[in-house]
Amino acid sequence: MTSSLIKLILGIALIVIVIAIGPILGIWSLNTLFPVLNIPLTWETWAAFAILLGGASGLRSVRSSN
């Protein structure tokens, strides 16, 4: 009982960390590959990148289920 609860909490924490850090790494990688972009790391750019990744992954999952 206790070990399954710990695994559940750690799994949820890992998902939250990935969701929070994923857009930051994406913006950083774009700035590294294309220095001319010079995208600032702000709340707006983080949210826009998160929405973009969410939409892209949603399209991929819908297309694979057909």
C-alpha positions as CSV (number, residue, x, y, z in Angstrom):
1,M,0.0,0.0,0.0
2,T,2.7,2.5,1.0
3,S,5.0,1.7,-1.9
4,S,2.3,2.0,-4.4
5,L,1.3,5.4,-3.0
6,I,5.0,6.5,-3.1
7,K,5.2,5.4,-6.8
8,L,2.0,7.3,-7.6
9,I,3.3,10.5,-6.0
10,L,6.7,10.2,-7.7
11,G,5.0,9.5,-11.0
12,I,2.8,12.6,-10.7
13,A,5.8,14.7,-9.6
14,L,7.8,13.5,-12.6
15,I,5.0,14.4,-15.0
16,V,4.7,17.9,-13.5
17,I,8.4,18.4,-13.8
18,V,8.5,17.3,-17.4
19,I,5.5,19.6,-18.3
20,A,7.2,22.5,-16.6
21,I,10.7,22.0,-18.0
22,G,9.8,20.8,-21.5
23,P,8.9,24.2,-23.0
24,I,12.0,25.8,-21.4
25,L,14.2,23.2,-23.1
26,G,12.4,23.7,-26.3
27,I,12.9,27.5,-26.3
28,W,16.6,27.0,-25.3
29,S,17.1,24.5,-28.2
30,L,15.6,26.9,-30.7
31,N,17.8,29.7,-29.5
32,T,20.8,27.5,-29.7
33,L,20.1,26.1,-33.2
34,F,18.9,29.5,-34.6
35,P,20.6,32.3,-32.8
36,V,18.9,34.9,-35.0
37,L,15.5,34.0,-33.4
38,N,16.6,35.3,-30.0
39,I,13.4,34.2,-28.3
40,P,13.1,35.6,-24.7
41,L,12.3,33.2,-21.9
42,T,9.1,34.8,-20.5
43,W,5.8,33.5,-19.2
44,E,4.2,34.2,-22.6
45,T,6.8,32.4,-24.7
46,W,6.7,29.4,-22.2
47,A,2.9,29.2,-22.4
48,A,3.0,29.5,-26.2
49,F,5.5,26.7,-26.6
50,A,3.6,24.5,-24.1
51,I,0.4,25.0,-26.2
52,L,2.3,24.3,-29.4
53,L,3.8,21.1,-28.0
54,G,0.4,20.0,-26.6
55,G,-1.3,20.6,-30.0
56,A,1.5,18.7,-31.8
57,S,1.3,15.8,-29.5
58,G,-2.5,15.8,-29.7
59,L,-2.4,15.7,-33.5
60,R,0.1,12.8,-33.4
61,S,-2.0,10.7,-31.0
62,V,-5.2,11.3,-33.0
63,R,-3.5,10.4,-36.3
64,S,-2.0,7.2,-34.9
65,S,-5.4,6.0,-33.5
66,N,-7.1,5.9,-36.9
